[in-house]
């Protein structure tokens, strides 16, 4: 029985050759909408209990469904942007886009530990697209979001569980301009980011050369200030697409976290002054493709800036719809700046509560140009901690999800010649998935060891290197025995002074 019988287009989005194509404003396909009346267990008869049970069993049996990355509870989220992230009254709240017959809606979950999530009623429905959360002058959580077919808009929470919301009657906040106005036709109305500064509300409107708007009140008259970016940085056009914007103070600088539909996830560092952002640095967070996409962050009660991103499925956007779900978030990342003003990224310490069956190895010698199997470390739901010393090696790292004969394996390593952290999935699966080498800029100092934290979760791997670089990739091993872990070093031997591993307890309900 086909649960995904209908296909709807938004704007000019379409699927061709297994790839998603976007219209000029970055609209996405609403693909594979579930039939609300279908029942997996009863051939179409309405039986909500058996239908829910059958779906749960189907999802639990899926070997590629992650266990401790947040995953859509059912159905499809395309896009599956994290949105409206806010720490409120002791809980982390995260919203996400999903689709049904009402169109784009925001699902809602909350947590006290960033990994175990409680599902909330869906209070923001029909036409909800990307946006953020902030606290307004009345001390109430407020969403600044894009209302499909209307423009950018606002909604205010009515209760402290953030279950009930009211969309403002004054929506949209997109300023109305006339020919002759210097701002007329210059800015686009999509993917807004709103905030309160002093007595003034501001919002960034996404698009090429994004615009800045402001108003004295949420329901007041919103006016264009002008260009949000005061300047560009070398190698990035001032007209590069800025979508899914997230703008905040980080240390003694400001960060603009965003995507470009052409480049993927990226960020700027710079100075916010005189109602403009003056960036001086730019870097990517996804390189070979757009796997890591649509970032969103919040500030918690400990002063931590924590972000998530949507992690794309492969191949294209259709493969997961055959399995009844599509929508995976990255692990949360804690962002900070070091003493030199460079970005650092770590996984929140709360993830350690998921560890069990810990194992460690004492000093391990890794021969040159050979794999060293770690027979006691196996699995596809793992955390690995490694410290590798290999000052003369060309490449040094670890292989995960290895089949016994090496037919399937994913390589994670430092390439000294390229000065990059690489994740090679060209042999990750015999049947499907990305066959690429992701390569992130990364340099080890003289005599600096390579310190890796590797998180394997069924069809996703996330790698953090020395606290200052991170890479996220999808992989879909086809063999049940692709569970091995191996160390390797090319060109010279290496010494692993730290080898620790834990199995990771699933935190998703199913």
C-alpha positions as CSV (number, residue, x, y, z in Angstrom):
1,X,0.0,0.0,0.0
2,X,1.4,3.4,-1.0
3,X,1.2,5.9,1.9
4,X,2.8,8.5,-0.2
5,X,0.5,8.8,-3.2
6,X,0.3,12.6,-3.6
7,X,3.0,15.1,-4.8
8,X,2.5,18.8,-4.4
9,X,4.6,21.6,-5.9
10,X,5.4,24.9,-4.1
11,X,6.2,27.7,-6.6
12,X,8.2,26.2,-9.5
13,X,9.9,23.4,-7.5
14,X,10.0,20.1,-9.2
15,X,11.8,16.8,-9.2
16,X,13.8,15.7,-12.3
17,X,16.6,13.2,-12.6
18,X,16.2,12.3,-8.9
19,X,17.1,15.8,-7.8
20,X,15.1,18.5,-6.2
21,X,14.9,21.8,-8.2
22,X,14.0,25.0,-6.5
23,X,12.2,28.0,-7.8
24,X,13.7,31.5,-7.8
25,X,12.7,32.2,-4.2
26,X,14.1,28.9,-2.9
27,X,10.7,27.2,-2.5
28,X,10.9,23.4,-1.8
29,X,8.9,20.5,-3.1
30,X,6.3,19.1,-0.7
31,X,7.0,15.5,-1.7
32,X,5.3,12.3,-0.6
33,X,2.6,13.6,1.6
34,X,1.2,10.8,3.8
35,X,-2.5,9.9,3.4
36,X,-4.0,10.7,6.8
37,X,-6.7,8.0,6.3
38,X,-4.3,5.2,5.4
39,X,-3.6,2.4,7.8
40,X,-0.4,0.3,7.4
41,X,-1.9,-2.7,9.2
42,X,-5.4,-2.8,8.0
43,X,-5.1,-2.1,4.3
44,X,-6.8,1.3,4.5
45,X,-9.4,0.8,7.2
46,X,-9.4,3.5,9.9
47,X,-7.8,2.0,13.0
48,X,-5.6,4.6,14.6
49,X,-4.1,2.3,17.3
50,X,-3.0,-0.5,14.9
51,X,-1.9,2.1,12.4
52,X,0.3,3.8,14.9
53,X,1.7,0.5,16.2
54,X,2.5,-0.7,12.7
55,X,4.3,2.6,11.9
56,X,6.3,2.4,15.1
57,X,7.3,-1.2,14.3
58,X,8.3,-0.2,10.8
59,X,10.4,2.7,12.0
60,X,12.1,0.6,14.7
61,X,13.1,-2.0,12.1
62,X,14.7,0.5,9.7
63,X,18.5,-0.1,10.0
64,X,19.2,3.4,8.7
65,X,17.0,5.4,11.1
66,X,19.3,7.3,13.6
67,X,18.9,6.6,17.3
68,X,20.2,9.6,19.1
69,X,20.1,12.3,16.5
70,X,16.7,13.9,16.5
71,X,14.6,12.4,13.7
72,X,11.1,13.4,12.5
73,X,8.7,11.2,14.4
74,X,6.8,10.2,11.3
75,X,6.2,11.3,7.7
76,X,8.4,13.7,5.7
77,X,10.0,17.0,6.4
78,X,11.3,18.5,3.1
79,X,12.6,20.9,4.1
80,X,13.2,19.8,7.7
81,X,14.7,23.1,8.8
82,X,15.1,23.6,12.5
83,X,13.2,26.7,13.5
84,X,12.2,28.8,16.5
85,X,14.8,27.4,18.8
86,X,14.5,29.0,22.3
87,X,15.4,28.1,25.9
88,X,12.3,29.0,27.9
89,X,11.4,28.3,31.5
90,X,14.0,25.6,32.0
91,X,13.4,23.7,28.7
92,X,15.0,23.7,25.3
93,X,12.3,24.1,22.6
94,X,12.9,23.2,19.0
95,X,10.5,23.6,16.1
96,X,10.9,21.9,12.7
97,X,9.1,22.1,9.4
98,X,7.0,19.2,8.2
99,X,4.3,18.8,5.6
100,X,0.8,17.5,5.5
101,X,-2.5,18.4,3.7
102,X,-2.4,21.8,5.5
103,X,0.9,22.6,3.8
104,X,4.0,23.6,5.8
105,X,3.6,23.3,9.6
106,X,6.0,23.6,12.6
107,X,6.3,20.5,14.7
108,X,7.4,21.2,18.3
109,X,9.5,19.3,20.8
110,X,11.1,20.2,24.1
111,X,13.9,18.8,26.3
112,X,15.7,19.4,29.5
113,X,18.9,17.6,28.3
114,X,19.1,18.3,24.5
115,X,18.8,14.6,23.6
116,X,15.5,13.3,25.1
117,X,12.6,15.2,23.4
118,X,9.0,15.4,24.4
119,X,6.5,16.0,21.5
120,X,4.1,18.9,21.8
121,X,0.8,19.6,20.0
122,X,1.2,21.3,16.7
123,X,0.3,24.9,17.4
124,X,1.8,26.7,14.4
125,X,0.2,25.4,11.1
126,X,-0.6,26.2,7.5
127,X,2.0,28.1,5.6
128,X,4.8,28.1,8.3
129,X,8.2,28.5,6.7
130,X,11.6,29.3,8.1
131,X,12.1,31.7,11.0
132,X,13.4,32.1,14.6
133,X,12.3,32.8,18.1
134,X,13.0,35.7,20.5
135,X,11.5,37.4,23.5
136,X,9.4,40.5,22.9
137,X,9.0,43.6,25.1
138,X,6.2,42.0,27.1
139,X,8.5,39.1,28.0
140,X,6.7,36.6,25.7
141,X,8.3,34.2,23.2
142,X,7.7,35.4,19.7
143,X,8.2,33.8,16.3
144,X,9.5,35.7,13.3
145,X,8.8,33.5,10.3
146,X,7.8,33.4,6.6
147,X,4.1,33.0,6.0
148,X,3.8,31.3,2.7
149,X,2.0,33.4,0.0
150,X,1.8,36.4,2.4
151,X,5.3,37.5,3.4
152,X,7.3,37.7,6.6
153,X,5.2,37.6,9.8
154,X,5.1,37.3,13.6
155,X,3.3,35.0,16.1
156,X,3.3,35.3,19.9
157,X,3.1,32.5,22.5
158,X,0.0,32.4,24.7
159,X,1.2,29.9,27.3
160,X,4.5,28.9,28.9
161,X,4.5,25.4,27.4
162,X,4.6,27.2,24.0
163,X,1.7,25.1,22.7
164,X,-0.7,27.9,21.9
165,X,0.2,30.7,19.5
166,X,-1.5,33.6,17.9
167,X,-0.5,35.0,14.5
168,X,-0.7,38.8,14.6
169,X,-3.6,40.4,12.7
170,X,-1.1,43.0,11.5
171,X,0.9,40.4,9.5
172,X,2.8,40.5,7.3
173,X,5.6,42.7,8.5
174,X,7.0,43.1,5.0
175,X,7.1,46.8,4.3
176,X,4.9,48.1,1.5
177,X,6.8,50.3,-1.0
178,X,5.8,52.2,-4.1
179,X,7.7,52.9,-7.3
180,X,10.2,55.7,-6.6
181,X,10.9,54.5,-3.1
182,X,14.7,53.8,-2.9
183,X,13.9,50.3,-1.4
184,X,11.1,49.4,-3.9
185,X,11.8,46.0,-5.4
186,X,15.2,45.7,-3.9
187,X,14.7,43.2,-1.2
188,X,13.0,39.8,-1.0
189,X,10.6,38.6,1.7
190,X,11.7,35.2,2.9
191,X,13.6,33.4,5.7
192,X,13.5,36.3,8.3
193,X,15.4,36.6,11.5
194,X,13.9,38.9,14.1
195,X,15.1,40.3,17.4
196,X,14.6,43.0,20.0
197,X,17.4,45.5,20.6
198,X,16.6,48.2,23.2
199,X,13.2,49.5,22.2
200,X,13.4,48.6,18.6
201,X,12.5,45.4,16.7
202,X,14.7,44.4,13.9
203,X,14.4,41.7,11.2
204,X,16.7,40.4,8.5
205,X,15.0,39.5,5.3
206,X,16.7,36.6,3.4
207,X,17.9,36.8,-0.2
208,X,20.6,38.2,-2.2
209,X,22.1,41.3,-0.4
210,X,19.6,40.9,2.4
211,X,17.6,43.8,3.7
212,X,17.1,45.0,7.3
213,X,13.8,46.2,8.6
214,X,12.7,47.7,11.9
215,X,9.7,48.9,13.8
216,X,8.9,50.4,17.3
217,X,6.4,47.6,18.0
218,X,5.5,44.2,16.7
219,X,2.3,45.4,15.2
220,X,3.7,48.8,14.2
221,X,4.8,50.1,10.8
222,X,7.8,48.1,9.6
223,X,10.2,50.1,7.5
224,X,13.3,49.2,5.5
225,X,16.6,50.4,7.0
226,X,18.6,49.3,4.0
227,X,21.3,46.7,3.3
228,X,22.1,44.5,6.2
229,X,25.6,43.8,5.1
230,X,27.9,46.8,5.1
231,X,30.6,45.1,3.1
232,X,31.7,41.7,1.8
233,X,34.8,39.5,2.4
234,X,37.3,38.2,-0.1
235,X,35.8,35.4,-2.2
236,X,32.2,36.0,-1.3
237,X,29.9,38.3,-3.4
238,X,27.9,41.0,-1.6
239,X,25.0,39.5,-3.5
240,X,25.5,35.9,-2.3
241,X,22.2,34.4,-1.1
242,X,21.7,34.8,2.7
243,X,18.9,32.5,3.8
244,X,17.9,30.8,7.1
245,X,19.7,33.7,8.8
246,X,20.7,33.5,12.5
247,X,22.4,36.6,13.9
248,X,23.8,36.9,17.4
249,X,26.7,38.1,19.6
250,X,29.4,35.5,20.1
251,X,32.2,36.5,22.5
252,X,33.4,40.0,21.4
253,X,32.1,39.6,17.9
254,X,28.8,39.0,16.0
255,X,28.1,35.9,14.0
256,X,25.8,35.6,11.0
257,X,25.0,31.9,10.6
258,X,23.2,31.2,7.4
259,X,23.0,29.2,4.2
260,X,23.3,30.0,0.5
261,X,21.3,27.8,-1.7
262,X,24.4,27.7,-3.9
263,X,27.1,27.2,-1.2
264,X,25.3,25.6,1.7
265,X,25.8,26.3,5.4
266,X,28.3,29.0,6.2
267,X,29.0,31.8,8.7
268,X,30.4,35.3,8.9
269,X,32.2,36.9,11.9
270,X,32.2,40.7,12.2
271,X,31.0,43.8,13.9
272,X,27.4,45.1,14.3
273,X,27.3,48.9,14.4
274,X,25.1,51.7,13.0
275,X,22.4,49.3,12.0
276,X,24.7,47.3,9.7
277,X,26.8,44.2,9.9
278,X,30.5,44.6,9.0
279,X,31.9,41.1,8.4
280,X,35.6,40.5,8.3
281,X,35.7,36.6,8.1
282,X,33.7,34.0,6.3
283,X,33.9,30.2,6.4
284,X,31.8,27.2,5.2
285,X,30.3,24.4,7.3
286,X,29.6,22.1,4.4
287,X,31.9,21.8,1.4
288,X,31.4,19.1,-1.2
289,X,27.6,19.4,-1.2
290,X,24.8,20.7,1.0
291,X,24.4,17.8,3.4
292,X,24.7,20.2,6.4
293,X,22.0,22.8,5.8
294,X,19.5,25.4,7.3
295,X,21.2,26.2,10.7
296,X,19.3,27.5,13.8
297,X,20.6,28.3,17.3
298,X,19.6,29.4,20.8
299,X,21.2,30.8,23.9
300,X,20.6,28.8,27.0
301,X,20.7,29.7,30.7
302,X,24.3,28.8,31.0
303,X,25.3,31.3,28.3
304,X,25.9,28.5,25.7
305,X,25.2,29.2,22.0
306,X,23.8,25.9,20.7
307,X,23.0,25.2,17.1
308,X,21.4,22.5,14.9
309,X,21.2,21.9,11.2
310,X,19.1,19.8,8.8
311,X,21.1,16.9,7.5
312,X,20.1,15.9,4.0
313,X,19.1,12.4,2.9
314,X,20.6,10.6,0.0
315,X,20.5,10.1,-2.9
316,X,18.7,13.2,-3.9
317,X,15.6,13.7,-1.7
318,X,13.5,10.7,-2.5
319,X,15.2,7.7,-1.0
320,X,13.8,8.0,2.5
321,X,10.2,8.5,1.4
322,X,10.1,4.8,0.6
323,X,10.7,4.1,4.3
324,X,8.0,6.3,5.7
325,X,10.1,9.1,7.1
326,X,12.5,11.8,6.1
327,X,14.0,14.4,8.4
328,X,17.2,14.3,10.5
329,X,18.8,17.0,12.6
330,X,22.5,17.2,13.3
331,X,23.8,16.8,16.8
332,X,23.7,20.1,18.7
333,X,26.9,22.0,18.6
334,X,28.1,24.5,21.2
335,X,29.7,27.5,19.4
336,X,32.3,29.7,21.0
337,X,35.4,31.8,20.1
338,X,38.9,31.1,21.2
339,X,41.4,33.7,22.4
340,X,42.3,34.5,18.8
341,X,38.7,35.0,17.8
342,X,38.4,31.7,15.9
343,X,35.3,29.5,16.0
344,X,35.3,26.5,18.3
345,X,32.6,23.7,18.1
346,X,31.9,21.0,20.6
347,X,29.1,18.6,21.4
348,X,27.2,19.5,24.6
349,X,28.4,17.5,27.6
350,X,24.8,16.2,28.1
351,X,25.5,13.6,25.4
352,X,27.7,11.7,27.8
353,X,24.5,10.5,29.6
354,X,23.8,8.3,26.6
355,X,27.1,6.4,26.9
356,X,27.2,2.8,28.1
357,X,29.5,-0.2,27.8
358,X,32.6,1.9,27.8
359,X,35.8,0.4,26.6
360,X,39.4,1.8,26.3
361,X,42.7,0.7,25.0
362,X,46.1,1.7,26.3
363,X,48.8,3.0,24.0
364,X,48.3,1.6,20.5
365,X,51.0,1.5,17.8
366,X,49.7,1.9,14.3
367,X,52.0,0.6,11.6
368,X,52.6,2.7,8.5
369,X,50.5,1.9,5.4
370,X,48.4,-0.8,7.1
371,X,45.0,-1.0,8.8
372,X,44.9,-1.9,12.5
373,X,41.5,-3.5,13.4
374,X,40.2,-2.7,16.9
375,X,38.4,-6.0,17.5
376,X,36.9,-4.9,20.9
377,X,35.3,-1.8,19.4
378,X,32.4,-2.5,17.1
379,X,29.0,-1.0,16.3
380,X,26.9,1.4,14.4
381,X,25.8,3.5,17.4
382,X,29.1,4.7,18.9
383,X,31.1,7.5,20.3
384,X,34.9,7.3,19.7
385,X,37.5,9.4,21.4
386,X,41.0,9.2,19.8
387,X,44.3,11.0,20.2
388,X,46.7,10.2,17.4
389,X,50.3,11.3,17.2
390,X,51.8,11.0,13.7
391,X,53.9,14.0,12.9
392,X,55.5,12.4,9.8
393,X,52.3,10.7,8.4
394,X,50.6,11.9,5.2
395,X,47.2,10.7,6.5
396,X,46.2,9.5,9.9
397,X,42.8,8.6,11.2
398,X,40.1,5.9,11.7
399,X,37.8,3.8,9.6
400,X,34.2,3.1,10.9
401,X,31.3,1.0,9.7
402,X,33.8,-1.5,8.1
403,X,32.7,-4.8,6.8
404,X,35.1,-7.7,7.6
405,X,36.6,-7.7,4.1
406,X,36.6,-3.9,3.7
407,X,33.9,-3.9,1.0
408,X,32.1,-1.2,3.0
409,X,34.0,1.4,5.1
410,X,34.0,5.1,5.9
411,X,37.4,6.9,6.3
412,X,37.9,9.8,8.8
413,X,41.3,11.3,8.7
414,X,43.7,14.3,8.7
415,X,45.4,14.9,5.4
416,X,48.6,16.7,6.2
417,X,49.4,17.6,2.6
418,X,46.0,19.2,2.0
419,X,45.7,20.5,5.6
420,X,42.1,19.2,5.7
421,X,39.9,17.1,7.9
422,X,38.4,14.5,5.5
423,X,35.5,12.0,5.6
424,X,35.5,9.6,2.7
425,X,32.2,7.8,1.9
426,X,33.2,6.5,-1.5
427,X,33.0,3.0,-0.2
428,X,30.5,3.5,2.6
429,X,27.8,1.4,0.9
430,X,27.6,-1.2,-1.8
431,X,24.2,0.1,-2.9
432,X,23.4,3.7,-2.1
433,X,24.4,7.0,-0.6
434,X,26.9,9.8,-1.3
435,X,30.2,8.6,-2.8
436,X,32.2,11.7,-2.0
437,X,35.1,13.0,0.1
438,X,34.1,15.9,2.3
439,X,37.2,18.0,3.1
440,X,37.1,20.8,5.7
441,X,40.0,23.3,6.2
442,X,42.0,22.2,9.2
443,X,45.7,22.4,10.2
444,X,47.5,20.8,13.0
445,X,50.3,22.8,14.7
446,X,53.8,21.5,15.1
447,X,53.7,18.3,17.3
448,X,50.0,18.9,17.9
449,X,48.2,15.5,18.1
450,X,45.0,14.8,16.2
451,X,42.1,14.7,18.7
452,X,38.9,13.2,17.2
453,X,35.4,12.7,18.6
454,X,33.5,10.5,16.2
455,X,29.8,9.9,16.5
456,X,28.3,7.1,14.5
457,X,24.5,6.8,14.4
458,X,23.3,4.2,11.9
459,X,23.2,6.4,8.7
460,X,25.0,9.5,10.0
461,X,28.6,10.2,11.2
462,X,29.7,13.4,12.8
463,X,33.4,14.2,13.4
464,X,34.8,16.9,15.7
465,X,38.6,17.6,15.4
466,X,40.5,19.4,18.2
467,X,37.4,21.4,19.0
468,X,37.9,23.7,16.0
469,X,36.4,21.8,13.0
470,X,33.4,19.5,12.4
471,X,32.1,17.5,9.5
472,X,28.8,15.7,9.1
473,X,28.0,13.1,6.5
474,X,25.3,10.5,5.6
475,X,26.1,6.9,4.9
476,X,23.9,3.8,4.3
477,X,25.9,0.6,4.8
478,X,24.1,-2.3,3.2
479,X,25.7,-5.1,5.2
480,X,24.7,-6.1,8.7
481,X,28.3,-6.8,9.6
482,X,29.6,-3.4,8.6
483,X,30.4,-2.6,12.2
484,X,34.2,-2.6,12.4
485,X,36.6,0.1,13.6
486,X,40.2,0.3,12.3
487,X,43.0,2.8,12.8
488,X,45.3,3.7,9.9
489,X,48.3,5.8,9.0
490,X,49.9,6.3,5.7
491,X,53.5,7.3,5.0
492,X,54.7,6.8,8.6
493,X,53.6,5.0,11.8
494,X,51.3,6.6,14.4
495,X,50.7,6.2,18.1
496,X,47.2,6.3,19.5
497,X,47.7,7.5,23.1
498,X,43.9,7.7,23.7
499,X,41.4,5.1,22.4
500,X,38.0,5.2,24.1
501,X,34.6,4.0,22.9
502,X,31.1,3.9,24.1
503,X,27.9,2.4,22.8
504,X,25.2,5.1,22.6
505,X,21.7,4.6,24.0
506,X,19.0,5.7,21.6
507,X,17.2,8.7,22.8
508,X,14.5,8.8,20.1
509,X,11.3,7.0,21.1
510,X,11.4,5.1,17.8
